[in-house]
Amino acid sequence: MAFDLQEAVQVLRRTPGVVSALLAGLPDAWTRATEGDGTWSPFDVVGHLVHGERTDWIPRVEHLLRHGDTVVFPPFVRDAMVEQNRGRSLGELLDTFASLRASNLSRLDALRLAPADLERTGLHPEFGRVTLRQHLATWTAHDLDHVSQVVRVMAVRYRDVVGPWRAYLSILGG
């Protein structure tokens, strides 16, 4: 399937609302639950999405456009949100995510990327040379991956209480 930036932006624009609709106003039992040691809660996922808005997606787009593949992207610390969000509320994180995403999509739009720009390359610290198209497609898939993760973590709370219906619930490993 071909990548279409405008279609990707439609997904990226919706993610903050989707995540907020799933989580806003829920008790900590839902939003702070994990799948076990070393796994993320929905709260952690939202913090990670905020961190990505600040330090990954658009900053790396701009870095790629400025430096091409001559200067490696700054590293992204995937779990930096754990310390950054200590003491913050989920509501604050959801609002921050929505605000940063809107700003970042405005920045993306202002770049007026042409199809040829999507083939420009940058230098990822782990993967080496990557295209802007790959980076933007990954941003979109990353959102969907984390929406799925939030839903899965929430469902897992009831894994042991759904009884025999677990066999029909693939989200629970049925």
Backbone as ProteinMPNN parsed JSONL, in Angstrom:
{"seq_chain_A": "MAFDLQEAVQVLRRTPGVVSALLAGLPDAWTRATEGDGTWSPFDVVGHLVHGERTDWIPRVEHLLRHGDTVVFPPFVRDAMVEQNRGRSLGELLDTFASLRASNLSRLDALRLAPADLERTGLHPEFGRVTLRQHLATWTAHDLDHVSQVVRVMAVRYRDVVGPWRAYLSILGG", "coords_chain_A": {"N_chain_A": [[0.841, -1.175, 0.0], [0.49, 2.232, -0.74], [1.918, 5.159, 0.758], [0.114, 7.886, 1.955], [0.25, 11.126, 2.727], [-1.77, 12.945, 3.526], [-3.851, 11.225, 4.252], [-2.619, 9.91, 6.37], [-2.328, 12.03, 8.162], [-4.974, 12.424, 8.837], [-5.443, 10.296, 10.582], [-3.495, 10.838, 12.551], [-4.437, 13.273, 13.534], [-6.724, 12.472, 14.872], [-5.949, 10.854, 16.993], [-5.372, 12.013, 19.67], [-8.017, 12.608, 20.569], [-9.227, 10.094, 20.5], [-7.725, 8.663, 22.4], [-8.24, 10.213, 24.643], [-11.034, 9.883, 24.831], [-11.113, 7.21, 25.546], [-9.868, 7.217, 28.064], [-10.174, 9.533, 29.744], [-11.308, 10.702, 32.833], [-11.566, 8.198, 33.989], [-11.085, 5.922, 36.762], [-7.996, 5.369, 38.618], [-7.604, 2.614, 38.73], [-8.131, 1.695, 36.19], [-6.484, 3.316, 34.579], [-3.899, 3.199, 35.561], [-3.197, 0.595, 35.584], [-1.188, -2.233, 34.685], [0.416, -4.723, 32.584], [2.071, -6.208, 34.042], [5.337, -6.411, 35.66], [7.645, -4.066, 34.39], [6.08, -3.263, 32.266], [3.895, -0.963, 30.539], [1.427, 1.292, 31.765], [-1.828, 2.629, 30.787], [-1.65, 5.371, 31.492], [1.159, 5.722, 31.418], [1.563, 5.268, 28.683], [0.263, 7.487, 27.531], [1.925, 9.478, 28.551], [4.273, 8.763, 27.213], [3.489, 9.257, 24.563], [3.212, 12.042, 24.706], [5.887, 12.734, 25.247], [7.052, 11.881, 22.845], [5.871, 13.687, 21.069], [7.137, 15.988, 21.837], [9.887, 15.462, 21.428], [10.457, 13.709, 19.326], [8.842, 13.101, 16.719], [8.077, 15.513, 14.983], [10.352, 17.129, 15.599], [12.36, 15.415, 14.543], [11.586, 15.285, 11.868], [12.109, 17.922, 11.091], [14.852, 17.973, 11.627], [15.782, 16.061, 9.78], [15.111, 17.367, 7.367], [16.774, 19.555, 7.568], [19.411, 18.541, 7.911], [19.653, 16.24, 6.393], [21.097, 13.094, 5.642], [23.462, 13.475, 6.943], [23.885, 14.078, 9.59], [23.279, 12.33, 12.464], [20.077, 11.476, 13.868], [19.046, 12.944, 16.961], [19.146, 10.918, 19.938], [16.275, 9.056, 21.067], [14.664, 8.676, 24.046], [12.868, 6.157, 25.051], [11.464, 5.579, 27.452], [11.438, 7.878, 28.959], [9.317, 9.263, 29.981], [8.542, 8.252, 32.42], [9.913, 9.401, 34.634], [9.52, 12.107, 33.962], [6.782, 12.528, 34.228], [6.02, 12.102, 36.793], [3.892, 12.798, 39.425], [2.127, 14.236, 37.876], [-1.181, 14.684, 36.532], [-3.476, 12.488, 34.804], [-5.365, 13.832, 33.28], [-4.048, 16.262, 32.795], [-1.92, 15.318, 31.211], [-3.343, 14.299, 28.983], [-4.483, 16.683, 27.983], [-2.126, 18.076, 27.377], [-1.018, 16.39, 25.437], [-2.958, 16.632, 23.378], [-2.72, 19.37, 22.765], [0.021, 19.611, 22.015], [0.05, 17.852, 19.823], [-1.717, 19.118, 18.026], [-0.275, 21.465, 17.536], [2.064, 20.347, 16.409], [1.049, 19.16, 14.082], [0.275, 21.431, 12.743], [2.795, 22.572, 12.337], [3.856, 20.6, 10.651], [2.146, 20.866, 8.432], [2.83, 23.45, 7.651], [5.281, 23.031, 6.499], [4.808, 22.292, 3.925], [5.229, 19.91, 2.362], [6.473, 18.332, -0.501], [5.923, 15.611, -2.835], [8.504, 14.672, -3.54], [9.984, 15.403, -1.326], [9.358, 13.473, 0.538], [10.98, 11.39, -0.044], [13.428, 12.126, 0.825], [16.31, 11.591, 2.879], [17.248, 10.698, 6.235], [19.353, 10.129, 9.112], [19.065, 7.577, 11.194], [19.762, 6.652, 14.579], [19.82, 3.907, 15.169], [18.809, 2.436, 12.961], [20.054, 3.426, 10.725], [20.126, 4.859, 7.469], [17.065, 6.368, 6.706], [13.892, 7.143, 5.191], [11.954, 10.164, 4.87], [9.325, 9.582, 4.334], [9.091, 6.985, 5.485], [9.489, 7.654, 8.161], [7.271, 9.311, 8.722], [5.17, 7.538, 8.173], [5.681, 5.713, 10.157], [5.17, 7.24, 12.433], [2.391, 7.404, 12.295], [1.612, 4.662, 12.404], [2.703, 4.1, 14.882], [1.077, 5.594, 16.622], [-1.337, 4.124, 16.308], [-0.488, 1.656, 17.238], [-0.06, 2.221, 19.951], [-2.631, 2.987, 20.765], [-3.896, 0.55, 20.492], [-2.403, -0.845, 22.423], [-3.2, 0.452, 24.807], [-5.915, -0.259, 24.9], [-5.674, -3.051, 25.05], [-4.283, -3.4, 27.524], [-6.191, -2.416, 29.241], [-8.269, -4.279, 28.831], [-7.088, -6.606, 29.769], [-7.319, -6.451, 32.489], [-9.654, -7.793, 33.091], [-9.192, -10.371, 32.37], [-9.132, -12.762, 33.907], [-11.674, -12.891, 34.911], [-13.694, -13.115, 33.06], [-14.47, -15.598, 32.572], [-15.573, -18.471, 30.747], [-15.855, -17.115, 28.339], [-13.477, -16.079, 27.613], [-12.233, -17.636, 25.695], [-13.224, -16.651, 23.326], [-12.246, -14.131, 23.124], [-9.896, -12.551, 21.639], [-8.205, -10.511, 22.396], [-7.544, -11.099, 24.937], [-5.955, -13.24, 24.736], [-7.366, -15.436, 24.029]], "CA_chain_A": [[0.0, 0.0, 0.0], [1.228, 3.488, -0.822], [1.746, 6.109, 1.861], [-0.525, 9.139, 1.588], [0.437, 12.006, 3.881], [-3.048, 13.515, 3.987], [-4.574, 10.164, 4.956], [-1.927, 9.703, 7.648], [-2.662, 13.162, 9.04], [-6.331, 12.201, 9.355], [-5.305, 9.421, 11.75], [-2.724, 11.564, 13.569], [-5.306, 14.311, 14.113], [-7.755, 11.849, 15.711], [-5.419, 10.072, 18.114], [-5.611, 12.572, 21.007], [-9.421, 12.458, 20.937], [-9.488, 8.672, 20.747], [-7.107, 8.304, 23.675], [-8.993, 10.918, 25.681], [-12.34, 9.231, 24.967], [-10.907, 5.945, 26.258], [-9.262, 7.299, 29.397], [-10.515, 10.699, 30.567], [-12.268, 10.522, 33.911], [-11.575, 6.85, 34.571], [-10.283, 5.787, 37.982], [-6.639, 4.839, 38.473], [-7.623, 1.164, 38.522], [-8.076, 1.502, 34.743], [-5.44, 4.082, 33.882], [-2.558, 2.893, 36.094], [-2.994, -0.854, 35.505], [-0.183, -2.696, 33.726], [0.375, -6.16, 32.31], [3.1, -6.826, 34.87], [6.576, -5.657, 35.83], [8.317, -3.62, 33.176], [5.129, -2.903, 31.212], [3.346, 0.389, 30.681], [0.009, 1.532, 31.996], [-2.343, 3.651, 29.881], [-1.042, 6.641, 31.9], [2.512, 5.732, 30.863], [1.464, 5.39, 27.225], [-0.03, 8.885, 27.214], [3.172, 10.201, 28.807], [5.179, 8.437, 26.105], [3.01, 9.999, 23.393], [3.59, 13.442, 24.95], [7.34, 12.823, 25.07], [7.296, 11.779, 21.41], [5.491, 14.962, 20.426], [8.145, 17.007, 22.176], [11.289, 15.183, 21.095], [10.685, 12.74, 18.254], [8.25, 13.121, 15.385], [8.342, 16.733, 14.213], [11.775, 17.496, 15.685], [13.159, 14.61, 13.614], [11.257, 15.745, 10.51], [12.872, 19.158, 10.862], [16.262, 17.585, 11.611], [16.023, 15.41, 8.499], [15.07, 18.371, 6.309], [17.905, 20.464, 7.75], [20.713, 17.881, 7.853], [19.679, 15.047, 5.554], [21.696, 11.936, 6.3], [24.835, 13.813, 7.354], [23.926, 14.18, 11.052], [22.361, 11.345, 13.04], [19.005, 11.996, 14.722], [19.287, 12.831, 18.411], [18.508, 9.713, 20.47], [14.965, 9.163, 21.693], [14.609, 7.834, 25.242], [11.497, 5.654, 25.001], [10.769, 5.553, 28.745], [11.722, 9.121, 29.689], [8.082, 9.766, 30.572], [8.352, 7.749, 33.784], [10.36, 10.47, 35.535], [8.951, 13.393, 33.561], [5.361, 12.667, 34.548], [5.766, 11.845, 38.21], [3.121, 13.857, 40.059], [1.179, 14.858, 36.947], [-2.453, 13.974, 36.401], [-3.789, 12.005, 33.472], [-6.044, 14.923, 32.572], [-3.012, 17.182, 32.328], [-1.218, 14.671, 30.101], [-4.233, 14.263, 27.821], [-4.549, 18.048, 27.442], [-0.815, 18.387, 26.802], [-0.905, 15.626, 24.202], [-3.821, 17.249, 22.364], [-2.142, 20.653, 22.389], [1.261, 19.388, 21.27], [-0.256, 17.23, 18.535], [-2.262, 20.155, 17.148], [0.848, 22.318, 17.157], [2.95, 19.606, 15.516], [0.412, 19.009, 12.776], [0.39, 22.752, 12.103], [4.191, 22.67, 11.87], [3.985, 19.717, 9.5], [1.435, 21.496, 7.322], [3.592, 24.634, 7.227], [6.439, 22.605, 5.713], [4.351, 22.145, 2.546], [6.05, 18.846, 1.803], [6.185, 17.836, -1.845], [6.2, 14.171, -2.915], [9.955, 14.423, -3.563], [10.504, 15.55, 0.045], [9.134, 12.226, 1.272], [12.09, 10.478, -0.356], [14.652, 12.618, 1.457], [16.764, 10.654, 3.898], [17.898, 11.099, 7.469], [20.188, 9.072, 9.678], [18.542, 7.087, 12.469], [20.878, 6.102, 15.353], [19.794, 2.444, 15.192], [18.473, 1.837, 11.67], [20.81, 4.017, 9.624], [19.405, 5.744, 6.549], [15.608, 6.209, 6.621], [13.257, 8.213, 4.427], [10.923, 10.942, 5.552], [8.091, 8.794, 4.168], [9.099, 5.937, 6.508], [9.345, 8.297, 9.471], [5.885, 9.765, 8.881], [4.325, 6.345, 8.25], [5.915, 5.127, 11.481], [4.441, 8.072, 13.39], [0.98, 7.001, 12.218], [1.492, 3.294, 12.927], [3.035, 4.201, 16.307], [-0.163, 5.992, 17.289], [-2.275, 3.003, 16.316], [0.089, 0.635, 18.112], [-0.285, 2.577, 21.351], [-4.07, 2.896, 21.035], [-4.114, -0.887, 20.697], [-1.802, -1.211, 23.705], [-4.073, 0.96, 25.868], [-7.114, -1.097, 24.933], [-5.274, -4.389, 25.528], [-3.982, -3.334, 28.958], [-7.466, -2.279, 29.945], [-9.004, -5.549, 28.745], [-6.399, -7.625, 30.571], [-7.826, -6.388, 33.867], [-10.765, -8.74, 33.25], [-8.8, -11.662, 31.775], [-9.459, -13.903, 34.756], [-13.058, -12.868, 35.402], [-14.672, -13.286, 31.982], [-14.868, -16.994, 32.535], [-15.367, -19.222, 29.511], [-15.849, -16.223, 27.17], [-12.087, -15.776, 27.249], [-11.929, -18.385, 24.479], [-13.678, -15.867, 22.189], [-11.699, -12.77, 23.222], [-8.5, -12.621, 21.213], [-7.437, -9.499, 23.126], [-7.136, -11.727, 26.19], [-5.2, -14.457, 24.433], [-8.36, -16.498, 24.02]], "C_chain_A": [[0.889, 1.243, 0.0], [0.923, 4.371, 0.385], [1.135, 7.391, 1.302], [-0.494, 10.037, 2.821], [-0.886, 12.55, 4.405], [-3.895, 12.47, 4.714], [-3.939, 9.892, 6.316], [-2.29, 10.8, 8.636], [-4.068, 13.007, 9.605], [-6.302, 11.298, 10.59], [-4.608, 10.177, 12.875], [-3.576, 12.617, 14.274], [-6.303, 13.707, 15.097], [-7.206, 11.202, 16.987], [-5.655, 10.719, 19.475], [-7.063, 12.423, 21.469], [-9.788, 11.027, 21.264], [-8.958, 8.276, 22.119], [-7.862, 8.965, 24.825], [-10.354, 10.266, 25.911], [-12.217, 7.923, 25.738], [-10.592, 6.136, 27.739], [-9.753, 8.427, 30.3], [-11.584, 10.355, 31.6], [-12.331, 9.134, 34.524], [-10.745, 6.817, 35.849], [-8.914, 5.17, 37.674], [-6.606, 3.333, 38.23], [-7.569, 0.833, 37.034], [-6.827, 2.131, 34.145], [-4.028, 3.8, 34.372], [-2.258, 1.395, 36.086], [-1.926, -1.169, 34.463], [-0.407, -4.18, 33.453], [1.435, -6.899, 33.111], [4.338, -5.947, 34.942], [7.183, -5.302, 34.478], [7.388, -3.28, 32.023], [4.51, -1.548, 31.529], [1.85, 0.369, 30.94], [-0.507, 2.485, 30.914], [-1.796, 5.049, 30.223], [0.361, 6.775, 31.307], [2.498, 5.923, 29.351], [1.191, 6.84, 26.84], [1.212, 9.74, 27.459], [4.195, 9.981, 27.707], [4.773, 9.193, 24.844], [3.354, 11.485, 23.517], [5.085, 13.626, 24.69], [7.711, 12.75, 23.582], [6.942, 13.047, 20.662], [6.555, 16.028, 20.661], [9.495, 16.734, 21.518], [11.505, 14.277, 19.891], [10.111, 13.181, 16.919], [8.573, 14.379, 14.583], [9.782, 17.211, 14.4], [12.651, 16.687, 14.723], [12.833, 14.94, 12.159], [12.11, 16.969, 10.184], [14.369, 18.872, 10.8], [16.627, 16.964, 10.259], [16.058, 16.438, 7.369], [16.273, 19.318, 6.374], [19.24, 19.781, 7.445], [20.789, 16.7, 6.883], [20.265, 13.883, 6.317], [23.153, 12.195, 6.674], [24.997, 13.894, 8.867], [22.865, 13.235, 11.614], [21.287, 12.046, 13.879], [19.459, 11.969, 16.174], [18.58, 11.578, 18.935], [17.151, 10.025, 21.099], [14.933, 8.182, 22.858], [13.157, 7.402, 25.42], [10.755, 5.731, 26.334], [11.044, 6.799, 29.595], [10.495, 9.646, 30.433], [7.904, 9.341, 32.019], [8.749, 8.826, 34.792], [9.687, 11.796, 35.232], [7.531, 13.599, 34.074], [5.004, 12.337, 35.989], [5.034, 13.053, 38.81], [2.142, 14.561, 39.139], [-0.103, 14.034, 36.895], [-2.643, 13.503, 34.963], [-4.478, 13.092, 32.665], [-5.057, 15.929, 32.005], [-2.259, 16.594, 31.136], [-2.077, 14.624, 28.839], [-4.345, 15.636, 27.17], [-3.248, 18.432, 26.76], [-0.634, 17.667, 25.478], [-1.721, 16.275, 23.087], [-3.225, 18.566, 21.857], [-0.872, 20.488, 21.558], [0.992, 18.78, 19.897], [-0.812, 18.268, 17.555], [-1.152, 21.071, 16.646], [1.764, 21.615, 16.159], [2.338, 19.383, 14.141], [0.391, 20.338, 12.025], [1.801, 22.962, 11.561], [4.417, 21.811, 10.637], [3.335, 20.343, 8.265], [2.227, 22.684, 6.765], [4.815, 24.268, 6.394], [6.09, 22.436, 4.237], [5.187, 21.095, 1.795], [5.55, 18.43, 0.423], [6.47, 16.339, -1.864], [7.7, 13.859, -2.91], [10.563, 14.542, -2.168], [10.386, 14.254, 0.836], [10.236, 11.204, 1.025], [13.415, 10.952, 0.233], [15.024, 11.705, 2.611], [17.39, 11.363, 5.089], [18.665, 9.907, 8.007], [19.706, 8.727, 11.084], [19.685, 6.447, 13.252], [20.941, 4.577, 15.382], [19.659, 1.84, 13.795], [19.316, 2.352, 10.51], [19.916, 4.9, 8.775], [17.925, 5.37, 6.489], [15.039, 7.37, 5.816], [12.254, 8.968, 5.304], [9.587, 10.216, 5.457], [8.009, 7.708, 5.252], [8.865, 6.527, 7.895], [7.89, 8.699, 9.711], [4.91, 8.585, 8.941], [4.463, 5.69, 9.626], [5.185, 5.92, 12.555], [2.983, 7.625, 13.442], [0.776, 5.609, 12.811], [1.778, 3.258, 14.431], [1.804, 4.612, 17.109], [-1.106, 4.801, 17.42], [-1.792, 1.876, 17.224], [-0.211, 0.955, 19.577], [-1.768, 2.644, 21.711], [-4.425, 1.437, 21.31], [-3.573, -1.337, 22.054], [-2.691, -0.767, 24.866], [-5.299, 0.057, 26.013], [-6.786, -2.489, 25.483], [-5.022, -4.393, 27.035], [-5.272, -3.204, 29.758], [-8.228, -3.602, 29.959], [-8.404, -6.618, 29.655], [-6.844, -7.588, 32.036], [-8.896, -7.446, 34.118], [-10.452, -10.122, 32.693], [-9.287, -12.839, 32.603], [-10.907, -13.925, 35.228], [-14.103, -13.025, 34.302], [-15.134, -14.732, 31.841], [-14.64, -17.624, 31.169], [-15.347, -18.348, 28.25], [-14.433, -15.842, 26.734], [-11.693, -16.469, 25.942], [-12.302, -17.598, 23.219], [-13.072, -14.465, 22.146], [-10.221, -12.785, 22.888], [-7.63, -11.608, 21.949], [-6.905, -10.056, 24.447], [-6.337, -13.001, 25.961], [-6.099, -15.674, 24.359], [-8.214, -17.531, 22.988]], "O_chain_A": [[1.92, 1.279, 0.672], [-0.17, 4.333, 0.95], [1.596, 7.914, 0.287], [-1.132, 9.744, 3.831], [-1.091, 12.605, 5.618], [-4.581, 12.794, 5.684], [-4.644, 9.67, 7.3], [-2.532, 10.528, 9.812], [-4.327, 13.418, 10.736], [-7.058, 11.517, 11.537], [-5.069, 10.164, 14.017], [-3.441, 12.822, 15.48], [-6.69, 14.367, 16.061], [-7.944, 11.029, 17.957], [-6.11, 10.025, 20.385], [-7.309, 12.14, 22.642], [-10.56, 10.768, 22.187], [-9.656, 7.634, 22.904], [-8.093, 8.341, 25.861], [-10.783, 10.112, 27.055], [-13.116, 7.564, 26.498], [-10.994, 5.325, 28.574], [-9.742, 8.276, 31.522], [-12.627, 9.789, 31.271], [-13.073, 8.915, 35.482], [-9.805, 7.598, 36.001], [-8.705, 4.548, 36.632], [-5.681, 2.83, 37.592], [-7.021, -0.201, 36.652], [-6.181, 1.529, 33.287], [-3.059, 4.122, 33.685], [-1.191, 0.972, 36.529], [-1.783, -0.45, 33.475], [-1.304, -4.804, 34.021], [1.672, -8.086, 32.884], [4.377, -4.866, 34.355], [7.228, -6.118, 33.557], [7.854, -3.033, 30.91], [4.599, -1.058, 32.655], [1.114, -0.46, 30.404], [0.291, 3.087, 30.196], [-1.51, 5.828, 29.314], [0.708, 7.82, 30.759], [3.324, 6.654, 28.804], [1.82, 7.366, 25.922], [1.52, 10.628, 26.664], [4.902, 10.909, 27.314], [5.632, 9.715, 24.133], [3.746, 12.113, 22.534], [5.494, 14.559, 23.999], [8.589, 13.481, 23.124], [7.637, 13.436, 19.724], [6.832, 16.856, 19.793], [10.176, 17.668, 21.095], [12.647, 14.094, 19.47], [10.874, 13.607, 16.053], [9.289, 14.296, 13.585], [10.39, 17.666, 13.431], [13.592, 17.233, 14.147], [13.715, 14.88, 11.303], [12.749, 17.036, 9.133], [15.078, 19.476, 9.995], [17.654, 17.302, 9.669], [16.939, 16.385, 6.51], [16.731, 19.818, 5.346], [20.103, 20.37, 6.795], [21.881, 16.215, 6.586], [19.974, 13.696, 7.498], [23.971, 11.276, 6.72], [26.112, 13.791, 9.379], [21.688, 13.34, 11.269], [21.546, 13.067, 14.515], [20.186, 11.06, 16.575], [17.52, 11.214, 18.425], [16.923, 11.127, 21.599], [15.154, 6.986, 22.67], [12.32, 8.18, 25.879], [9.54, 5.928, 26.348], [10.894, 6.764, 30.816], [10.626, 10.391, 31.404], [7.189, 10.002, 32.772], [7.985, 9.124, 35.71], [9.322, 12.532, 36.149], [7.124, 14.733, 34.328], [3.83, 12.299, 36.357], [5.505, 14.186, 38.712], [1.387, 15.418, 39.599], [-0.099, 12.836, 37.179], [-2.05, 14.046, 34.031], [-4.195, 13.251, 31.478], [-5.208, 16.393, 30.875], [-1.991, 17.298, 30.162], [-1.58, 14.885, 27.743], [-4.307, 15.746, 25.944], [-3.259, 19.041, 25.691], [-0.156, 18.253, 24.507], [-1.225, 16.447, 21.974], [-3.232, 18.835, 20.656], [-0.705, 21.141, 20.527], [1.635, 19.153, 18.916], [-0.422, 18.292, 16.388], [-1.105, 21.41, 15.464], [2.191, 22.218, 15.174], [3.049, 19.416, 13.137], [0.48, 20.357, 10.797], [1.977, 23.471, 10.454], [5.084, 22.231, 9.691], [3.919, 20.343, 7.182], [2.281, 22.891, 5.553], [5.333, 25.108, 5.658], [6.981, 22.436, 3.388], [5.765, 21.368, 0.743], [4.356, 18.208, 0.217], [7.189, 15.843, -0.997], [8.112, 12.86, -2.32], [11.542, 13.864, -1.857], [11.214, 13.97, 1.701], [10.403, 10.263, 1.8], [14.419, 10.245, 0.144], [14.153, 11.114, 3.249], [17.966, 12.445, 4.98], [18.633, 8.818, 7.435], [19.913, 9.484, 12.033], [20.512, 5.757, 12.655], [22.013, 4.012, 15.599], [20.317, 0.848, 13.48], [19.294, 1.771, 9.425], [19.051, 5.606, 9.294], [17.572, 4.214, 6.254], [15.63, 8.448, 5.765], [11.783, 8.469, 6.326], [8.803, 10.236, 6.405], [6.959, 7.537, 5.87], [8.128, 5.96, 8.703], [7.345, 8.45, 10.786], [3.929, 8.633, 9.683], [3.492, 5.182, 10.186], [4.637, 5.335, 13.49], [2.412, 7.485, 14.523], [-0.125, 5.401, 13.624], [1.169, 2.479, 15.165], [1.526, 4.036, 18.16], [-1.608, 4.509, 18.505], [-2.591, 1.223, 17.896], [-0.572, 0.068, 20.35], [-2.127, 2.381, 22.858], [-5.164, 1.134, 22.246], [-4.216, -2.121, 22.752], [-2.909, -1.531, 25.806], [-5.665, -0.335, 27.121], [-7.539, -3.036, 26.289], [-5.491, -5.284, 27.743], [-5.422, -3.81, 30.819], [-8.77, -3.996, 30.992], [-9.124, -7.429, 30.236], [-6.749, -8.595, 32.739], [-9.029, -7.94, 35.238], [-11.349, -10.954, 32.559], [-9.801, -13.812, 32.053], [-11.326, -14.881, 35.88], [-15.297, -13.063, 34.6], [-16.061, -15.039, 31.092], [-13.637, -17.347, 30.51], [-14.875, -18.792, 27.204], [-14.224, -15.346, 25.626], [-10.899, -15.93, 25.171], [-11.747, -17.855, 22.151], [-13.356, -13.696, 21.227], [-9.385, -13.008, 23.764], [-6.43, -11.832, 22.108], [-5.934, -9.541, 25.002], [-6.076, -13.753, 26.9], [-5.661, -16.801, 24.593], [-9.022, -18.458, 22.925]]}, "name": "protein", "num_of_chains": 1, "seq": "MAFDLQEAVQVLRRTPGVVSALLAGLPDAWTRATEGDGTWSPFDVVGHLVHGERTDWIPRVEHLLRHGDTVVFPPFVRDAMVEQNRGRSLGELLDTFASLRASNLSRLDALRLAPADLERTGLHPEFGRVTLRQHLATWTAHDLDHVSQVVRVMAVRYRDVVGPWRAYLSILGG"}
